[in-house]
Amino acid sequence: MRYDPRRHVWAAFSVADVRSLFGGCPARWWLSGGWAIDHWLGAVSRRHGDIDVSSLRPALPALLSSLPTRLRPFAAMSGHLLPLGEHLDDPELHNIWIHDEDGDRFVLQINLEDGDESVWRYRRDPRITLRWSSAVATVCGVPTGTPATQLLWKARSPRPQDEHDLNVAHGLLRPDEHRWLLRAIRTAHPRSPWADEPRRAATC
């Protein structure tokens, strides 16, 4: 079915809900997107329409097995919500939406990213890697994508909420993380407005 925001309503889980859902899962997963940045901040800096966690494709079965039966996963692909079982092996599957059948609402998005046992790899440009210890850290009991990696995802075509996240991330990045982020943006997204504003991207 084609996604229709009038019919397919989001009422996203909280960070605490996500921790409760996946806290006992042995697979690698981490909070990502705008909520990850706010979790680093320790405060809610803006309204969030959804909530994301990320993982690697081999870990997906373990994550899905952590879902109670009322939570139904869909493959979100090209503006459509499709039966996940028919698309698990599709290399174009990168986003999975979780629907709460009890409340008839979408509550969570799972993003499939790239990496191996040693490094996180930016899916949009595999030349860009980070040790896992630099890509994900535990914040208040929740594995959370580091601000630098989340800002890189947002850099390709920043929306107003991404600009907000860039601004509120001021002070969260160490100098070496600033330098890594700027190099990564210029490598993967040289036409990004953030690549054209080196002082802003390097000091945010």
MARNU-918761 format. One line per 10 residues: number of its first residue (from 1); their letters; for each residue x, y, z of N, C-alpha, C, O. Coordinates in Angstrom, 1 decimal. Layout:
NUM) a) X Y Z X Y Z X Y Z X Y Z | ...
END
This chain:
1) mrydprrhvw) 0.8 -1.2 0.0 0.0 0.0 0.0 0.9 1.3 0.0 2.0 1.3 0.6 | 0.4 2.3 -0.6 1.1 3.5 -0.7 0.9 4.3 0.7 -0.1 4.4 1.2 | 2.1 4.9 1.2 2.0 5.6 2.4 1.1 6.8 2.2 1.2 7.6 1.3 | 0.2 7.0 3.2 -0.8 8.1 3.2 -0.8 8.7 4.6 -1.3 8.1 5.5 | -0.2 9.9 4.8 -0.1 10.5 6.1 -1.4 10.7 6.8 -1.5 10.9 8.0 | -2.5 10.7 6.0 -3.8 10.9 6.6 -4.3 9.6 7.2 -5.1 9.7 8.2 | -3.9 8.5 6.7 -4.3 7.2 7.2 -3.3 6.6 8.1 -3.6 5.9 9.1 | -2.0 6.7 7.8 -0.9 6.1 8.5 -0.4 7.0 9.6 0.6 7.8 9.3 | -0.9 6.9 10.7 -0.6 7.9 11.8 0.5 7.4 12.6 0.7 6.3 12.9 | 1.4 8.4 13.0 2.5 8.2 13.9 2.2 8.6 15.3 1.7 9.7 15.5
11) aafsvadvrs) 2.5 7.8 16.3 2.5 8.2 17.7 3.7 7.5 18.3 3.6 6.4 18.9 | 4.8 8.1 18.1 6.1 7.4 18.3 6.3 7.0 19.8 5.9 7.7 20.7 | 7.1 5.9 19.9 7.5 5.5 21.2 8.5 6.6 21.8 9.0 7.4 21.1 | 8.6 6.5 23.1 9.6 7.3 23.8 11.0 6.6 23.8 11.0 5.4 23.5 | 12.0 7.3 24.2 13.3 6.7 24.3 13.2 5.5 25.4 13.8 4.5 25.2 | 12.5 5.8 26.5 12.3 4.8 27.5 11.6 3.5 26.9 12.0 2.4 27.3 | 10.6 3.7 26.1 10.0 2.6 25.4 10.9 1.8 24.6 10.9 0.5 24.6 | 11.8 2.5 23.9 12.8 1.8 23.0 13.7 1.0 23.9 14.0 -0.2 23.6 | 14.2 1.6 25.0 15.1 0.9 25.9 14.4 -0.4 26.5 15.1 -1.4 26.6 | 13.2 -0.2 26.8 12.5 -1.4 27.4 12.3 -2.5 26.3 12.3 -3.7 26.6
21) lfggcparww) 12.0 -2.1 25.1 11.8 -3.0 24.0 13.0 -3.8 23.6 12.9 -5.0 23.5 | 14.2 -3.2 23.5 15.4 -3.8 23.0 16.5 -4.0 24.0 17.6 -4.5 23.7 | 16.2 -3.5 25.2 17.3 -3.6 26.2 17.9 -4.9 26.5 19.1 -5.0 26.8 | 17.1 -6.0 26.3 17.6 -7.3 26.5 18.1 -8.0 25.2 18.5 -9.2 25.3 | 18.0 -7.3 24.1 18.4 -7.9 22.8 19.9 -8.0 22.7 20.6 -7.0 22.9 | 20.5 -9.2 22.3 21.9 -9.3 22.2 22.5 -8.7 21.0 23.7 -8.5 20.9 | 21.6 -8.4 20.0 22.1 -7.9 18.7 22.5 -6.4 18.9 22.1 -5.7 19.8 | 23.4 -5.9 17.9 23.8 -4.5 18.0 22.7 -3.6 17.5 22.1 -3.8 16.4 | 22.3 -2.6 18.2 21.3 -1.6 17.8 21.6 -0.3 18.5 22.4 -0.3 19.5 | 21.1 0.8 18.0 21.4 2.1 18.7 20.3 3.1 18.3 19.8 3.1 17.1
31) lsggwaidhw) 20.0 4.0 19.2 19.1 5.1 18.9 19.8 6.0 17.9 21.0 6.3 18.0 | 19.0 6.5 16.9 19.6 7.3 15.8 18.6 8.5 15.5 17.5 8.6 16.1 | 19.0 9.3 14.5 18.2 10.4 14.1 18.2 11.6 15.1 19.1 11.7 15.9 | 17.2 12.4 15.0 17.1 13.6 15.8 17.0 13.2 17.3 17.5 14.0 18.2 | 16.3 12.1 17.6 16.2 11.7 19.0 17.6 11.4 19.6 17.8 11.6 20.8 | 18.5 10.9 18.8 19.8 10.6 19.3 20.5 11.8 19.7 21.2 11.9 20.8 | 20.4 12.9 19.0 21.0 14.2 19.3 20.4 14.7 20.6 21.1 15.2 21.5 | 19.1 14.7 20.7 18.5 15.2 21.9 18.8 14.3 23.1 18.9 14.8 24.2 | 19.0 13.0 22.9 19.4 12.1 24.0 20.8 12.5 24.5 21.1 12.5 25.7 | 21.7 12.9 23.6 23.0 13.4 24.0 22.9 14.7 24.8 23.6 14.9 25.7
41) lgavsrrhgd) 22.0 15.6 24.3 21.7 16.8 25.0 21.2 16.7 26.4 21.4 17.5 27.2 | 20.4 15.6 26.6 19.7 15.4 27.8 18.5 16.2 27.9 18.0 16.5 29.0 | 17.9 16.7 26.8 16.7 17.5 26.8 16.1 17.4 25.4 16.7 17.1 24.4 | 14.7 17.6 25.4 14.0 17.6 24.1 14.1 19.0 23.5 13.5 19.9 24.1 | 14.7 19.1 22.4 15.0 20.5 21.9 14.0 20.8 20.8 13.8 22.0 20.4 | 13.2 19.8 20.3 12.2 20.1 19.2 11.2 19.0 19.2 11.4 17.9 19.9 | 10.1 19.1 18.5 9.1 18.1 18.3 9.7 17.0 17.3 10.3 17.4 16.3 | 9.4 15.8 17.7 9.9 14.7 16.8 8.6 13.9 16.3 7.8 13.5 17.1 | 8.5 13.8 15.0 7.4 13.0 14.4 7.5 11.5 14.6 6.5 10.8 14.6 | 8.7 11.0 14.7 9.0 9.6 14.8 10.2 9.4 15.7 10.7 10.3 16.3
51) idvsslrpal) 10.6 8.1 15.8 11.8 7.8 16.6 12.4 6.6 15.8 11.8 5.7 15.3 | 13.8 6.7 15.7 14.5 5.7 14.9 15.5 4.9 15.8 16.1 5.5 16.7 | 15.7 3.7 15.5 16.8 2.9 15.9 17.5 2.4 14.7 16.8 2.2 13.6 | 18.8 2.2 14.8 19.5 1.6 13.6 20.2 0.3 14.0 20.4 0.0 15.2 | 20.5 -0.5 13.0 21.1 -1.8 13.3 21.8 -2.2 12.0 21.7 -1.5 11.0 | 22.4 -3.4 12.0 23.0 -4.0 10.8 22.0 -5.1 10.3 21.3 -5.7 11.1 | 22.1 -5.4 9.0 21.1 -6.4 8.5 21.2 -7.7 9.1 20.2 -8.3 9.4 | 22.4 -8.3 9.5 22.5 -9.6 10.1 21.8 -9.6 11.5 21.4 -10.7 12.0 | 21.7 -8.4 12.1 21.1 -8.4 13.5 19.6 -8.3 13.4 18.9 -8.4 14.4 | 19.0 -8.1 12.2 17.5 -7.8 12.1 16.7 -8.9 12.7 15.7 -8.6 13.4
61) pallsslptr) 17.0 -10.2 12.4 16.1 -11.3 13.0 16.0 -11.2 14.5 15.0 -11.4 15.1 | 17.1 -10.9 15.2 17.1 -10.8 16.6 16.3 -9.6 17.1 15.5 -9.7 18.1 | 16.4 -8.5 16.4 15.5 -7.3 16.8 14.1 -7.6 16.6 13.2 -7.4 17.4 | 13.7 -8.2 15.4 12.3 -8.5 15.2 11.8 -9.5 16.2 10.6 -9.5 16.5 | 12.6 -10.5 16.6 12.1 -11.4 17.6 11.9 -10.8 19.0 11.2 -11.4 19.8 | 12.4 -9.6 19.2 12.1 -8.9 20.4 10.8 -8.2 20.4 10.3 -7.7 21.5 | 10.1 -8.1 19.3 8.9 -7.4 19.2 7.7 -8.2 19.7 7.6 -9.4 19.3 | 6.8 -7.7 20.5 5.6 -8.4 20.9 4.7 -8.5 19.7 4.9 -7.8 18.7 | 3.8 -9.5 19.7 3.0 -9.8 18.6 2.1 -8.6 18.1 1.8 -8.6 16.9 | 1.8 -7.7 18.9 1.0 -6.6 18.5 1.8 -5.6 17.6 1.1 -4.8 16.9
71) lrpfaamsgh) 3.1 -5.7 17.6 3.9 -4.8 16.8 4.3 -5.5 15.5 5.0 -6.5 15.5 | 3.8 -4.9 14.4 3.9 -5.6 13.1 4.9 -4.8 12.2 4.7 -3.6 12.0 | 5.9 -5.4 11.7 6.9 -4.6 10.8 6.5 -4.6 9.4 5.9 -5.6 8.8 | 6.7 -3.5 8.7 6.5 -3.3 7.3 7.8 -2.8 6.7 8.6 -2.0 7.3 | 8.0 -3.2 5.4 9.1 -2.6 4.7 8.7 -1.3 4.1 7.7 -1.2 3.4 | 9.4 -0.2 4.4 9.1 1.1 3.9 10.0 1.4 2.7 11.2 1.6 2.9 | 9.4 1.3 1.5 10.3 1.4 0.3 9.6 2.2 -0.8 8.4 1.9 -1.1 | 10.2 3.2 -1.3 9.7 4.0 -2.4 8.3 4.5 -2.2 7.5 4.5 -3.1 | 8.0 5.0 -1.0 6.7 5.6 -0.7 5.6 4.5 -0.4 4.5 4.9 -0.3 | 6.0 3.2 -0.3 5.0 2.2 -0.1 5.4 1.5 1.2 6.5 1.4 1.7
81) llplgehldd) 4.4 0.9 1.9 4.5 0.1 3.0 4.1 -1.4 2.6 3.0 -1.6 2.2 | 5.2 -2.3 2.6 5.0 -3.6 2.0 5.2 -4.7 3.0 5.9 -4.4 4.1 | 4.7 -5.9 2.8 4.9 -7.0 3.7 6.4 -7.2 3.9 7.1 -7.5 2.9 | 6.9 -7.2 5.1 8.4 -7.3 5.3 8.9 -8.7 4.8 10.0 -8.7 4.3 | 8.2 -9.7 5.1 8.7 -11.0 4.8 9.0 -11.2 3.3 9.9 -12.0 2.9 | 8.4 -10.5 2.4 8.6 -10.6 1.0 9.8 -9.7 0.5 10.2 -9.8 -0.6 | 10.4 -8.9 1.4 11.4 -8.0 1.0 12.7 -8.1 1.9 13.6 -7.2 1.8 | 12.8 -9.1 2.7 13.9 -9.1 3.7 15.2 -9.2 2.9 16.3 -8.7 3.4 | 15.3 -9.9 1.8 16.5 -10.0 1.0 16.7 -9.0 0.0 17.7 -9.0 -0.8 | 15.8 -8.0 -0.1 16.0 -6.9 -1.1 17.1 -6.0 -0.7 17.0 -5.4 0.4
91) pelhniwihd) 18.1 -5.8 -1.5 19.2 -4.8 -1.1 18.7 -3.4 -1.0 19.4 -2.6 -0.4 | 17.6 -3.1 -1.5 17.0 -1.7 -1.4 16.2 -1.5 -0.1 15.8 -0.4 0.2 | 16.1 -2.6 0.7 15.4 -2.4 2.0 16.4 -1.8 3.0 17.4 -2.3 3.4 | 16.0 -0.5 3.4 16.8 0.2 4.4 16.0 0.7 5.6 16.6 1.0 6.6 | 14.7 0.7 5.4 13.8 1.2 6.5 12.7 0.3 6.8 12.0 -0.2 5.8 | 12.4 0.1 8.0 11.3 -0.8 8.5 10.5 0.0 9.5 11.0 0.6 10.4 | 9.2 0.1 9.2 8.3 0.8 10.1 7.5 -0.2 10.9 7.1 -1.2 10.4 | 7.4 0.1 12.2 6.7 -0.8 13.2 5.4 -0.3 13.5 5.3 0.9 14.0 | 4.4 -1.1 13.2 3.0 -0.7 13.5 2.4 -1.3 14.7 2.5 -2.5 14.9 | 1.8 -0.5 15.6 1.2 -1.1 16.8 -0.3 -1.4 16.4 -1.1 -0.5 16.2
101) edgdrfvlqi) -0.6 -2.7 16.3 -1.9 -3.0 15.9 -3.0 -2.6 16.9 -4.1 -2.4 16.6 | -2.6 -2.6 18.2 -3.6 -2.2 19.2 -4.0 -0.8 19.1 -5.2 -0.5 19.2 | -3.1 0.1 18.8 -3.4 1.5 18.7 -3.6 2.0 17.3 -3.8 3.2 17.1 | -3.4 1.1 16.3 -3.5 1.5 14.9 -2.6 2.8 14.6 -3.1 3.8 14.1 | -1.3 2.6 15.0 -0.4 3.7 14.8 1.0 3.2 14.6 1.3 2.0 15.0 | 1.8 4.0 13.9 3.2 3.6 13.7 4.0 4.2 14.9 3.8 5.3 15.3 | 4.9 3.4 15.4 5.6 3.7 16.7 7.1 3.8 16.6 7.7 4.4 17.5 | 7.7 3.2 15.6 9.1 3.1 15.5 9.6 2.8 14.1 8.9 2.1 13.3 | 10.8 3.4 13.8 11.4 3.1 12.5 12.8 2.4 12.8 13.5 2.9 13.6 | 13.0 1.3 12.1 14.3 0.6 12.2 15.1 0.9 10.9 14.6 0.6 9.8
111) nledgdesvw) 16.3 1.5 11.0 17.1 1.7 9.8 18.2 0.7 9.7 18.9 0.4 10.7 | 18.4 0.1 8.6 19.5 -0.8 8.3 20.7 -0.1 7.8 20.7 0.5 6.7 | 21.8 -0.1 8.6 23.0 0.6 8.2 24.1 -0.5 7.9 23.8 -1.7 7.9 | 25.3 0.0 7.6 26.4 -0.9 7.2 27.5 -0.9 8.2 27.7 0.0 9.0 | 28.3 -2.0 8.2 29.4 -2.1 9.1 29.8 -3.6 9.2 29.2 -4.5 8.6 | 30.8 -3.8 10.0 31.2 -5.2 10.3 31.6 -5.2 11.8 31.1 -4.3 12.6 | 32.3 -6.2 12.3 32.6 -6.3 13.7 33.5 -5.2 14.2 33.5 -4.9 15.4 | 34.3 -4.6 13.3 35.2 -3.6 13.7 34.8 -2.2 13.5 35.1 -1.3 14.4 | 34.0 -1.9 12.4 33.8 -0.5 12.1 32.3 -0.3 11.7 31.7 -1.2 11.1 | 31.8 0.9 11.9 30.6 1.4 11.3 31.0 1.9 10.0 32.0 2.6 9.8
121) ryrrdpritl) 30.1 1.7 9.0 30.4 2.2 7.6 29.2 3.0 7.1 28.0 2.6 7.2 | 29.5 4.2 6.6 28.4 5.1 6.1 27.8 4.4 4.8 28.5 4.3 3.8 | 26.5 4.1 4.9 25.9 3.4 3.8 25.9 4.2 2.5 26.0 3.6 1.4 | 25.9 5.5 2.6 25.8 6.3 1.3 27.2 6.4 0.7 27.3 6.9 -0.5 | 28.3 6.1 1.4 29.6 6.2 0.9 30.5 5.4 1.7 31.0 5.8 2.8 | 30.8 4.1 1.3 31.5 3.2 2.1 33.0 3.5 2.4 33.7 2.9 3.1 | 33.5 4.6 1.7 34.8 5.1 2.1 34.9 5.6 3.5 36.0 5.7 4.1 | 33.7 6.0 4.0 33.7 6.7 5.3 33.4 5.6 6.4 32.3 5.0 6.4 | 34.3 5.5 7.3 34.1 4.5 8.4 34.5 5.1 9.7 35.2 6.1 9.8 | 34.1 4.5 10.8 34.5 4.8 12.2 34.6 3.6 13.0 33.8 2.6 12.8
131) rwssavatvc) 35.5 3.5 14.0 35.4 2.4 14.9 34.1 2.5 15.7 33.5 3.6 15.9 | 33.6 1.4 16.1 32.3 1.4 16.7 32.3 2.2 18.0 31.3 2.9 18.3 | 33.4 2.3 18.7 33.5 3.1 19.9 33.3 4.6 19.6 33.0 5.3 20.5 | 33.6 5.0 18.4 33.4 6.4 18.0 32.1 6.6 17.3 31.6 7.8 17.1 | 31.4 5.6 16.9 30.1 5.7 16.1 28.9 5.6 17.0 27.9 6.2 16.8 | 29.0 4.8 18.1 27.9 4.5 19.0 28.5 4.5 20.5 29.5 3.9 20.7 | 27.7 5.2 21.4 28.1 5.1 22.8 26.9 5.0 23.6 25.8 5.4 23.2 | 27.0 4.4 24.8 25.9 4.3 25.7 25.6 5.6 26.5 26.5 6.1 27.1 | 24.4 6.1 26.3 24.0 7.3 27.0 22.8 7.0 27.9 21.8 6.7 27.4 | 23.0 7.1 29.2 21.9 6.8 30.1 21.3 5.5 29.8 20.0 5.3 29.8
141) gvptgtpatq) 22.1 4.5 29.6 21.6 3.1 29.4 21.1 2.8 28.0 20.7 1.7 27.8 | 21.2 3.7 27.1 20.7 3.5 25.7 21.9 3.6 24.7 22.5 4.7 24.7 | 22.2 2.6 23.9 23.2 2.8 22.9 22.7 3.8 21.9 21.6 3.7 21.4 | 23.5 4.8 21.6 23.1 6.0 20.9 24.1 6.4 19.9 25.3 6.5 20.2 | 23.7 6.6 18.6 24.6 7.1 17.6 25.2 8.4 18.0 24.5 9.3 18.5 | 26.5 8.6 17.8 27.2 9.8 18.1 26.7 11.0 17.3 26.3 10.8 16.2 | 26.7 12.2 17.8 26.2 13.4 17.1 26.9 13.5 15.7 26.2 13.9 14.7 | 28.2 13.2 15.6 28.8 13.4 14.3 28.2 12.5 13.2 28.0 12.9 12.1 | 28.0 11.2 13.6 27.4 10.3 12.6 26.0 10.7 12.2 25.6 10.6 11.1 | 25.2 11.2 13.2 23.8 11.6 12.9 23.8 12.8 12.0 22.9 13.0 11.1
151) llwkarsprp) 24.7 13.8 12.3 24.8 15.0 11.4 25.2 14.7 10.0 24.8 15.3 9.1 | 26.1 13.7 9.9 26.5 13.3 8.5 25.2 12.8 7.7 25.1 13.1 6.6 | 24.4 11.9 8.3 23.2 11.5 7.7 22.3 12.7 7.2 21.7 12.6 6.2 | 22.3 13.7 8.0 21.4 14.8 7.8 22.0 15.8 6.8 21.3 16.7 6.3 | 23.3 15.7 6.4 24.0 16.7 5.6 23.7 16.7 4.2 23.8 17.7 3.5 | 23.2 15.5 3.6 23.0 15.4 2.2 22.0 16.5 1.7 22.3 17.1 0.7 | 20.9 16.6 2.3 19.9 17.6 1.9 19.2 18.1 3.1 18.0 17.7 3.4 | 19.8 19.0 3.9 19.2 19.4 5.2 17.8 20.0 5.1 17.6 20.9 4.3 | 17.0 19.5 6.0 15.6 20.1 6.2 15.7 21.1 7.4 16.7 21.1 8.1 | 14.7 21.9 7.6 14.7 22.8 8.8 15.0 22.1 10.1 15.8 22.6 10.9
161) qdehdlnvah) 14.5 20.9 10.3 14.8 20.2 11.5 16.2 19.7 11.6 16.8 19.6 12.7 | 16.8 19.5 10.4 18.3 19.1 10.4 19.1 20.3 10.7 20.1 20.2 11.4 | 18.7 21.5 10.2 19.5 22.7 10.6 19.4 23.0 12.1 20.3 23.4 12.7 | 18.2 22.7 12.6 18.0 22.8 14.1 19.0 21.9 14.8 19.7 22.3 15.7 | 19.0 20.6 14.3 19.9 19.7 15.0 21.4 20.1 14.9 22.2 19.9 15.8 | 21.8 20.6 13.7 23.1 21.1 13.6 23.4 22.2 14.6 24.5 22.2 15.2 | 22.5 23.1 14.8 22.7 24.2 15.7 22.7 23.7 17.2 23.6 24.2 18.0 | 21.8 22.8 17.6 21.8 22.4 19.0 22.9 21.5 19.3 23.2 21.3 20.5 | 23.6 20.9 18.3 24.7 20.0 18.6 26.0 20.8 18.9 27.0 20.2 19.2 | 25.9 22.1 18.9 27.0 22.9 19.3 27.6 22.5 20.7 26.8 22.4 21.6
171) gllrpdehrw) 28.8 22.3 20.7 29.5 21.9 22.0 29.5 20.4 22.3 30.2 20.0 23.2 | 28.8 19.6 21.5 28.7 18.2 21.8 29.9 17.5 21.2 30.4 16.4 21.6 | 30.5 18.1 20.1 31.6 17.4 19.4 33.0 17.9 19.8 33.2 19.1 20.0 | 33.9 17.0 20.0 35.2 17.3 20.2 35.9 17.8 19.0 35.3 17.6 17.9 | 37.0 18.5 19.1 37.7 19.1 17.8 37.9 18.0 16.8 37.7 18.2 15.6 | 38.4 16.8 17.2 38.6 15.7 16.2 37.3 15.3 15.6 37.4 14.9 14.4 | 36.2 15.3 16.3 34.9 14.9 15.7 34.4 16.0 14.7 33.9 15.7 13.7 | 34.7 17.3 15.0 34.4 18.3 14.1 35.1 18.1 12.8 34.5 18.2 11.7 | 36.4 17.8 12.9 37.2 17.6 11.7 36.8 16.4 10.9 36.7 16.5 9.7 | 36.5 15.3 11.6 36.0 14.1 10.9 34.7 14.4 10.2 34.5 14.1 9.0
181) llrairtahp) 33.8 15.1 10.8 32.5 15.4 10.2 32.6 16.3 9.0 32.0 16.0 8.0 | 33.4 17.3 9.0 33.6 18.2 7.9 34.2 17.4 6.7 33.8 17.5 5.6 | 35.3 16.6 7.0 35.9 15.8 5.9 34.8 14.8 5.3 34.8 14.6 4.1 | 34.0 14.2 6.2 33.1 13.2 5.7 32.0 13.9 4.9 31.6 13.3 3.8 | 31.5 15.0 5.3 30.5 15.8 4.5 31.1 16.1 3.1 30.5 16.0 2.1 | 32.3 16.6 3.1 32.9 17.0 1.8 33.2 15.8 0.9 33.3 16.0 -0.3 | 33.5 14.7 1.5 33.7 13.5 0.8 32.4 12.9 0.2 32.3 12.6 -1.0 | 31.4 12.7 1.0 30.2 12.1 0.6 29.2 13.0 0.0 28.4 12.6 -0.9 | 29.1 14.3 0.5 28.1 15.2 0.0 28.7 16.6 -0.3 28.4 17.6 0.4 | 29.6 16.6 -1.3 30.3 17.9 -1.5 29.4 19.1 -1.9 29.8 20.2 -1.8
191) rspwadeprr) 28.2 18.8 -2.3 27.2 19.8 -2.7 26.3 20.2 -1.5 25.5 21.1 -1.6 | 26.5 19.6 -0.4 25.8 20.0 0.8 26.0 21.4 1.2 27.2 21.9 1.2 | 25.0 22.2 1.6 25.3 23.5 2.1 26.2 23.5 3.4 26.8 24.5 3.6 | 26.2 22.4 4.1 27.1 22.4 5.2 28.6 22.3 4.8 29.5 22.7 5.5 | 28.8 21.6 3.6 30.2 21.6 3.1 30.7 22.9 2.7 31.9 23.2 2.7 | 29.7 23.8 2.2 30.1 25.1 1.8 30.2 26.1 2.9 30.6 27.3 2.6 | 30.0 25.7 4.1 30.1 26.6 5.2 31.0 25.9 6.3 30.6 25.5 7.3 | 32.3 25.8 5.9 33.2 25.1 6.8 33.3 25.6 8.2 33.5 24.8 9.1 | 33.3 26.9 8.4 33.4 27.4 9.7 32.2 27.0 10.6 32.3 26.7 11.8 | 31.0 27.0 9.9 29.8 26.6 10.7 29.8 25.1 11.0 29.6 24.8 12.1
201) aatc) 30.2 24.3 10.0 30.2 22.9 10.2 31.3 22.4 11.2 31.2 21.4 11.9 | 32.4 23.2 11.2 33.5 22.8 12.0 33.4 23.4 13.4 34.2 22.9 14.3 | 32.4 24.3 13.7 32.4 24.8 15.0 31.0 24.6 15.7 30.8 25.0 16.8 | 30.1 23.9 14.9 28.8 23.7 15.5 28.8 22.8 16.7 27.8 22.5 17.3
END
